[in-house]
Amino acid sequence: MPDFETSPADQRDTQRPILIPEDAVPIVPVRSTVLFPGTLAPMTLSALSSVAAAQQAVREQRQIGILLQQDPELGEAGPNDLYRFGTVANVIRYLSGPHDTHHVVCQGVQRMRVLDFIPGTPFLTARVLEIPEPVSISPEIEARFLNLRQLSVEAASLLPQAPQELIVALESTESPGALADLAASVMDIKPKEKQEILESVDLVARMDKVARLLSERIEVLRLSNKIGRETKATFDERHRKAILREQMATIQRELGEEDGKGQEVAELGDAIAKASMPEEASNQALKELRRYERMPEGAAEAGMVRNYLDWLIDMPWDLPAEAEIDIAEARRILDEDHYGLEKIKSRIVEYLAVRKLAPEGKAPILCFAGPPGVGKTSLGQSIARAMARPFVRVSLGGVHDEAEVRGHRRTYIGALPGNIIQAVKKAGARNCVMMLDEIDKLGRGIQGDPSAAMLEVLDPEQNGTFRDNYLGVPFDLSRVVFLATANLLDTVPGPLLDRMEVISLPGYTEEEKLQIARRYLVRRQLQANGLTSNQVGIDDEALRLIINGYTREAGVRSLEREIGKTLRNVAVRIAEGSASEARLTTKDIGAVLGQPRFESEVAMRTSVPGVATGLAWTPVGGDILFIEATRTPGKGALILTGQLGEVMRESAQAAMTLLKTRCSELGIDDSILEGSDIHIHVPAGATPKDGPSAGVAMFTALASLVTGRNVRSDTAMTGEISLRGLVLPVGGIKEKVVAAAAAGLTRVMLPARNRRDYDDIPAGARDKLEFVWLERVDDAIAAALEEGKATPTPATRGATEVDHAPPATVAARGAR
C-alpha cells in the first residue's frame, strides 16, 4: 500500500469515492516526463484534475495511467491533447505540502494503449489495453542486447561524476526490454523521442532506436569532456595569474610603489572626505571603498562598486548658501512671465514670503491643478527664478514602477537611483526647486505603487531621512522645494493629495489669450522661425480670429501652434525674396489657415421653444451645451438621447416630474403631457455626458416647450434641481462662466448658493456678464423665458428643427 500524506486542506476535500469501471484507470497527464515500465519517477501535479485522479487511485489502491501531453505549454489537457500510448503505474508515494503543492512517486508497470475515454468523472478516465513485454529471446536479440549494454555503460561512465549505482543497474539488467527502457529513461533526449521508444512494442526496433541514440550521446559526451578539460585548464591558468597579480600588488604596497589602482583608491578616499557626507553615508562609502580596494581589477563586481561610490561622491550632501528672497523682484518676475493669474501669483508671493521669514520651516507643497496649457510648469520655473535656485523637472506621467521613485537594489545589473535622487544630482543642489509634473498620471503595475512611494517624498515630517534603495543611506530632501502639477485631481490618491495644497488655475478668457499672444506667444514664435518684429506684425483682430475661429481650449498651446503656422507662411515668402515684411490681418489668416474650424455659439442659438443653453465642465475647461426638447403624440413617455450618464438621466426625470407638479402655475393643461411623449436630446451624441448640473437647463427647456415661450438667446444656466423646486449648488462655476463669456453670452443664471465662487471668476469674464442668482426653479422661469406667448409648437414639431450644430470638438462634457 503506498504512503499517503495529506494536509488538513486535503482531508477537507476528501469526498465519497467516485465509481470507476474495473477495466478503466484514472489518467494523469504529464508535460515532460515519459515513464517507462520498471522505472521510478517523481512527479509534481499542478492541474486539479490530475490531483483528483491521483487521490482517487490512492484511496482505492488502484493503478493510474501516465500519458504525455502533445503540447507541454498547455495548461489543462483534454483527451485530444494526449498521446494514446502510455504506462500503467503504481503510486508508491503521495505527498501534499504547503501552498497547494502535490507530489507523487510512480513506478511503471506495463505499457498500455488507450481504447477510449470515459465521460462523467471529474478527472480523465480511460479504458486501456495493457501490452505485455515480449519474452522470446533469439540470437539476434541477444546480440543487440550485448551491444546495448556496452553502449549504455560507456555513456553512463562519460557523465560528469558518473553515478556508480546507475552503472551497476545497467550491468545487472538481464532483460533486453528492461535494459532498453532503463537506458531510454536516463538518457538526456527530448520527451518526444522517449515517447517514440515507449510506443515501440517490437523489441528489435526498440533496441535499435535506443542504440542509435546512445551512440549519438556518446559522441556528444566525448566532445563535451574534451572542451571541459580545456576550459578547466584555462580557468586554472587565469586563477594562477590572479593570485600572482594580487601578490604583486601586495609587494608593491609594502615597497610604497602603488600601482594605478592604489592611486585611484587614494583619490576616491580624498573625494569621500571632501563630499561633506553625513556620518552614516561616510561610513558606508569607506566600507565600500575598502571592498573595492581588495577586489581584483578584472572582477565583475568592481565596476558596480565604483559606480556606487561615484554616486555617493557626486550627490550634493552639503547645503549651499541661500540667496535672500526679494519679494519685489519675485513679483516682477511673476508679472514678466505670466499675464493675469492674479490670485495665483498672490499666493506664490505669500509662499515666498513665508520661506524668507522662516527658512527652516516646513513649507506646504503646492500643487497647480488646471487644464493643459495654462502655465502650470512655467509657474514653477518662475518660482525657481524668484528664489535664485536651480530648477529641475521630474515627469511622472506613465510611471508605474515603484523603483523609478525609490531606485533599484544594487544587486540588479544596471541598477540606478530613483528619479528623485537623479533629479537632485542633476540640479547639483540640495535646495533646488523640483517640479513633479503630471502627478495625477502616476500608474500602478506589478512592480508596486509609485504613488505610495511618493508619500514619503512629499511629507515634510519624513523626507528629511529619505532612503533610496540604490544609495542605501538617508538623504535629506527637506530643503527641496517641491511643486506639483495635475490636470485632474480625481485620480490622485487621497493620502497623496492630503500632503499638498491645491491651487486651481482656470482657463483663460478671450482678452487674456489676446494679451498672452501679444506679450509672449508672437515674440516666441518670431524667434523660433528666424523672424523679427520689424519684418512681421499681427494686428489684434487677426489674433482674435485665431483665438475664436481656430482654437478651442482652456490654455494657449493650440493658439501658439496656429500663430507659428501663420508666421511660417510669411517666413517662406521672405526666404524666397518675394516679400521683405508683412502685416497680417484677418484676410491673411483665412488665406493661410483656411476656413474657421469653430463657429460662434451665438450663431448656433435660435428662438425656438424647447431649446435652452446649459453650461458644462470638461477636463480642458468649461463649455456650453444645448438642451433640446420636443413633444410628439404618445402616452406620456420620457425619451432621453445624447449618450447621457446615469446622473444626467436622473436630472431629466426630476425635471419632468417637477414640470408636472407645476402645470397649473405655468398655465397649461396637464392632459397635454399625458397625451404626449417628451423627447429630450443633448447634441454631440457621440460624446458621453454626465453630472447633475443640467437640471435647471432641462427644466427650463421643458417649461419653454409646453408654454410656447422662447428661452432668451443671450442666457445660459447651470444648477441642480430638487423635487421641491430648489436650485442646488454645483461645481466648476469658474470654468463655466469663462466659457459663457467666450461664447458671447451676456447673462448667466447660477445657483444662489454658489455666490461664494463669485470672487474666483476672472474679472474679464465678470465684466462681460450679468449674473442671475437662483433660489428656486420659479426664479429660472421668470428670468429665462421671454415675455408673451409664442406660436405654440405642434406636437410633431419642436427643437428637432433648430438650425444649429453642437461644437465640433469637445473632449468630454459633464458637470461636477
PyMOL commands that set and color helices and strands:
alter all, ss='L'
color gray80, all
select helices_A, chain A and resi 8-13+48-60+79-81+139-158+164-172+176-186+191-198+203-254+260-274+279-294+300-314+327-337+342-357+376-387+403-406+419-427+439-441+450-457+463-465+494-498+510-528+540-549+557-576+586-593+601-604+646-661+663-666+671-674+695-707+733-742+752-760+763-768+777-784+799-801
alter helices_A, ss='H'
color red, helices_A
select strands_A, chain A and resi 3-4+24-30+40-45+64-68+85-97+101-118+125-131+365-369+391-395+433-437+466-467+474-475+481-486+500-504+536-538+582-584+611-618+621-633+638-641+676-681+689-690+715-717+720-721+727-728+747-751+770-774+813-814
alter strands_A, ss='S'
color yellow, strands_A
deselect
rebuild
show_as cartoon
